[in-house]
Amino acid sequence: MKFLFRLIKAIFKFIFYTAISIFGFLMVVGIAVSLLDNENTEEVEPFVEEKSEYLVLPDEKSPDDSTRYIRHTRHWRDYAHKYYTGEYIISEEDVEKSRAHRINIPNVYGPGTAFEKFYQRNLKLYESERNLFNWTWTYETILNHDKTMLGSMYTMFDSILAREKPDRQDFANIIVSHVQLLPYYLVHPQTCEAYYAYDSTCAEFRCQYHRDKKPCLAEVDYGVLTPVEFAYDLRGDCDTRTILLMAILDHYDYDTKLLYSYNYGHAVLGVNMPATGHFVYFQGKKYYLWETTNRDWLIGQIGASYQNMDYWDPLDIRF
C-alpha cells in the first residue's frame, strides 16, 4: 500500500514539474517570437523625414546680419537594410540664388562665353538633336552653378564615409538610396489644367498623373529643380533627383551621366562602375542605368517598359 502511494506521488510530481518546464519553455519561445516580430516590423516601417527645422544664424560675411537656413535630419537605409542618419543645412539665400539662375539660364552667343564654348563643343548635336542640345546646356549650366553650394550635404556623407568606411559600390548605394526614399513629385513648367487641355483623351503620362491626383510642383521654369532647391524642398521627379545625385557623386569622383529618353519621357542616372544589368555605351564606357524615383532599385535595374537601350541618350554634361 505504501509502495503504491509513493508511486502515485512520484507520478504526480513528475507531471507537475514537467508541466512547469513546458510552460516555461513556451514562455521563452513566445518572448523570442515577439521580439523577432517587433524587429521585422521595424524593418518594413516606412522611412520619413524625422525632423526639419528653420534656423536663423549670423551671416559669416556680415555679423550684424543673419541668414535663414533649413536643417534636415535624415534617416534611411541602404539595400542591405543597414541604417544611416545625418543632417545638413541649406540657406534660403542660396536657394534664391539657385532659383534665380535657373529662371535666367544664360544663352548668350558672345565670343568666349560659356554658351559659345558649349555650342562649339556640341555643334553636331545642335544640328541633329536640338532638343537634346538644349537640355544638355540646361543641366550643365545648373550643375556648374550649384555644385559648390552643397557643402553641408557633402559633409554629411563625409562623416558616413569616415565612420563606416564602405567600399566604392557600397558608398554609391548609400548616396543613391538616400535620394530614392524621398517622395516623388512631378515637376513641370505649366499649370495642372494645361495638361488636360492639351491631351483631351488623357493618353499621356502627365495627364494621367494629374487625373489620379498625385502630387506635383507646377509652373516651375524648365520643369526641373536645381540641386540646391531639391536639397532644400525634398520634393522632385526624375531629372531633379538625377542632377542632385550627379553633383554629389561627382564630388566623390564617380563618373556619371544623365541618361535621357524622349520616347519614354524619363531620365535616370548613369554610372560608369563595375555592375551588371542594363547599360548604354558612351565614348567607349558602359554607363549602367540607376532608377532614382523609387526605393530599392539597384544599379543596372530598370522597369520592363523602359528596357530598349536604343531609346536612351547619355547627355555629355561637363561640370
C-alpha positions in Angstrom: 0.0 0.0 0.0 2.8 2.4 1.0 4.6 1.4 -2.3 1.5 2.3 -4.3 1.1 5.6 -2.5 4.8 6.5 -3.2 4.4 5.6 -6.8 1.3 7.8 -7.3 3.1 10.6 -5.5 6.1 10.3 -7.8 3.9 10.2 -10.9 2.1 13.4 -9.9 5.4 15.1 -9.0 6.8 14.2 -12.4 3.7 15.5 -14.2 3.8 18.7 -12.1 7.5 19.6 -12.8 7.1 18.5 -16.5 4.2 20.9 -16.9 6.1 23.7 -15.3 9.1 23.1 -17.6 6.9 23.0 -20.7 5.1 26.2 -19.6 8.5 28.0 -19.0 9.8 26.8 -22.4 6.7 28.1 -24.2 7.0 31.5 -22.4 10.6 31.8 -23.6 9.7 30.9 -27.2 6.8 33.4 -27.1 9.0 36.2 -25.9 11.6 35.4 -28.6 9.0 35.3 -31.3 7.5 38.6 -30.1 11.0 40.2 -30.2 11.6 38.9 -33.7 8.2 40.2 -34.8 9.0 43.6 -33.4 12.3 43.6 -35.2 10.7 42.6 -38.5 8.1 45.3 -38.1 10.8 47.9 -37.7 12.4 46.6 -40.9 9.4 47.3 -43.0 8.2 50.6 -41.5 8.2 53.5 -44.0 11.1 55.9 -43.8 10.2 59.5 -43.1 11.9 62.8 -42.7 12.4 62.7 -38.9 13.0 66.4 -38.5 13.2 69.6 -40.4 13.6 72.9 -38.7 14.3 76.5 -39.6 17.4 78.3 -38.2 18.4 81.9 -38.1 22.2 82.2 -37.9 24.6 85.2 -38.0 25.9 85.9 -41.5 29.6 85.0 -41.7 30.5 87.9 -44.0 28.3 90.5 -42.2 28.0 89.6 -38.5 25.3 92.2 -38.0 23.1 90.4 -40.5 21.5 87.0 -40.2 20.6 84.2 -42.7 17.7 81.8 -42.5 18.5 78.1 -43.0 16.6 74.8 -43.0 18.2 71.9 -41.3 17.1 68.4 -42.4 17.8 65.4 -40.3 17.6 62.3 -42.5 17.2 58.7 -41.6 17.4 56.0 -44.3 18.7 52.5 -45.1 20.7 51.0 -48.0 19.9 47.9 -50.0 21.4 45.7 -47.3 19.0 47.1 -44.7 21.8 49.0 -42.9 20.6 52.2 -41.3 22.1 55.6 -41.6 21.4 59.0 -40.2 22.8 62.5 -40.9 21.9 66.1 -41.1 22.7 69.1 -43.3 21.6 72.7 -43.7 20.7 74.8 -46.8 20.4 78.6 -46.6 17.4 80.3 -48.1 19.8 82.8 -49.7 21.4 80.0 -51.7 18.0 78.7 -52.7 17.0 82.1 -54.0 20.3 82.4 -55.9 19.9 79.0 -57.4 16.3 79.6 -58.4 17.2 82.9 -60.0 20.0 81.3 -62.0 17.6 78.6 -63.2 15.0 81.0 -64.3 17.6 83.1 -66.2 19.9 80.5 -67.6 22.3 82.4 -69.9 22.4 81.6 -73.6 24.4 84.5 -75.0 26.4 83.8 -78.1 29.4 86.0 -77.3 33.0 85.1 -78.1 34.5 83.3 -75.1 31.2 82.9 -73.2 30.3 79.6 -71.6 27.5 79.1 -74.0 29.7 79.8 -77.1 32.2 77.2 -75.9 29.4 74.7 -75.3 27.9 75.4 -78.7 31.2 74.8 -80.4 31.7 71.6 -78.5 28.2 70.3 -79.3 27.8 71.7 -82.8 26.8 68.2 -84.2 24.3 67.7 -81.5 22.9 71.2 -82.2 22.4 70.3 -85.9 20.9 66.8 -85.3 19.1 66.8 -81.9 18.2 70.4 -81.0 16.1 69.2 -78.0 19.0 67.2 -76.5 21.3 70.1 -77.1 19.1 72.5 -75.2 18.6 70.1 -72.3 22.3 69.3 -72.1 23.0 73.0 -71.8 20.3 73.5 -69.2 21.6 70.7 -66.9 25.3 71.5 -67.4 24.7 75.2 -66.5 22.6 74.3 -63.4 25.3 71.8 -62.2 28.2 74.2 -62.7 26.3 76.8 -60.7 25.1 74.6 -57.8 28.0 72.1 -57.3 29.8 74.4 -54.8 26.7 75.2 -52.8 26.1 71.7 -51.3 29.0 71.8 -48.8 26.8 70.8 -45.8 25.4 67.8 -47.7 29.0 66.7 -48.7 30.0 67.0 -45.0 27.1 64.7 -44.1 28.3 62.0 -46.5 32.0 62.6 -45.4 31.0 61.7 -41.9 29.4 58.4 -43.0 32.4 57.6 -45.2 34.8 58.2 -42.3 32.7 56.3 -39.8 31.5 53.3 -41.9 34.5 53.0 -44.4 32.4 51.5 -47.2 33.9 50.4 -50.5 33.1 52.4 -53.7 30.0 50.4 -54.6 28.6 50.5 -51.0 29.2 54.2 -50.7 27.4 54.8 -54.0 24.5 52.7 -52.7 24.3 54.8 -49.5 24.2 58.0 -51.6 21.6 56.9 -54.1 19.3 55.1 -51.6 19.2 58.4 -49.6 17.5 60.1 -52.6 15.4 57.1 -53.7 13.5 57.2 -50.4 12.3 60.8 -50.9 8.7 61.3 -52.1 8.1 61.6 -55.8 6.6 64.9 -57.0 6.2 65.6 -60.7 7.8 68.9 -61.7 6.5 70.8 -64.7 6.5 74.3 -66.2 2.8 74.5 -66.9 -0.3 74.5 -64.8 -2.0 71.2 -64.0 -5.1 72.3 -66.0 -2.9 72.8 -69.1 -2.2 69.1 -69.4 -5.9 68.3 -69.5 -6.5 70.9 -72.2 -3.5 69.7 -74.3 -4.4 66.0 -74.0 -8.1 65.7 -74.5 -8.0 61.8 -74.4 -5.7 61.8 -71.4 -3.4 59.3 -73.1 -0.1 60.7 -71.9 1.6 60.2 -68.6 1.3 63.8 -67.3 -2.4 64.0 -67.9 -3.0 60.6 -66.3 -0.8 61.6 -63.3 -2.9 64.7 -62.7 -6.1 62.7 -63.3 -5.1 60.4 -60.5 -4.5 63.5 -58.2 -0.9 62.6 -57.5 1.4 65.4 -56.0 3.2 67.8 -58.3 5.0 71.1 -58.4 3.5 73.2 -61.2 4.8 76.3 -63.0 8.4 75.6 -62.4 10.6 77.1 -65.2 12.2 74.4 -67.3 10.3 71.7 -65.3 13.3 70.9 -63.1 14.5 71.9 -59.7 18.2 72.6 -59.1 20.2 70.5 -56.7 20.1 73.3 -54.1 16.3 73.7 -54.5 15.7 70.0 -54.2 18.0 69.5 -51.2 16.0 72.3 -49.6 12.5 71.2 -50.6 13.0 67.4 -50.8 10.3 67.1 -53.5 11.2 66.2 -57.1 11.0 64.0 -60.1 13.4 62.0 -62.3 15.7 64.6 -63.7 15.6 66.7 -60.5 16.8 63.7 -58.5 19.4 62.7 -61.1 21.2 66.0 -61.2 21.4 66.2 -57.4 22.9 62.7 -57.4 25.3 63.7 -60.2 26.6 66.7 -58.1 27.1 64.5 -55.0 28.7 61.6 -56.8 30.9 63.8 -58.9 32.2 65.3 -55.6 33.4 61.8 -54.7 34.9 61.2 -58.2 32.3 58.9 -59.6 31.9 59.0 -63.4 28.2 59.8 -64.1 25.9 60.8 -66.9 22.3 61.8 -67.1 20.5 59.3 -69.3 17.5 60.8 -71.1 14.8 59.1 -73.1 12.5 61.2 -75.3 10.5 58.1 -76.1 9.9 57.1 -72.5 9.7 60.7 -71.2 12.1 59.7 -68.4 15.6 60.4 -67.1 17.8 58.1 -65.0 21.2 58.3 -63.5 24.0 56.6 -65.4 27.2 55.4 -63.6 30.4 54.0 -65.1 31.4 51.4 -62.5 31.5 47.6 -62.2 27.9 46.3 -62.3 25.5 44.0 -64.1 22.3 44.7 -65.9 21.2 47.4 -68.3 23.7 50.0 -69.6 24.4 52.3 -72.5 27.8 52.9 -74.2 29.2 56.4 -74.4 32.7 57.1 -75.7 33.8 53.5 -75.1 32.5 53.3 -71.5 29.5 51.5 -70.0 27.1 53.6 -68.0 24.7 51.5 -66.0 21.2 52.8 -65.5 20.1 53.6 -62.0 16.5 54.4 -61.3 16.1 57.2 -58.7 12.3 57.6 -58.4 11.6 54.7 -56.2 13.2 52.8 -53.3 15.4 49.7 -53.6 16.2 49.9 -57.3 19.8 48.6 -57.8 22.3 49.8 -60.3 21.6 48.2 -63.7 17.9 47.6 -63.0 15.1 49.3 -64.9 11.4 48.7 -65.4 10.3 46.3 -68.0 8.7 49.1 -70.1 12.0 51.0 -70.3 14.4 48.3 -71.4 15.0 49.2 -75.0 18.5 50.7 -74.7 18.3 52.3 -78.1 15.8 54.8 -76.7 18.3 56.1 -74.1 20.7 59.0 -74.8 23.6 59.9 -72.5 23.9 63.6 -72.2 27.5 64.9 -72.4 27.3 67.1 -69.4 30.6 68.6 -68.1 30.8 70.3 -64.8 
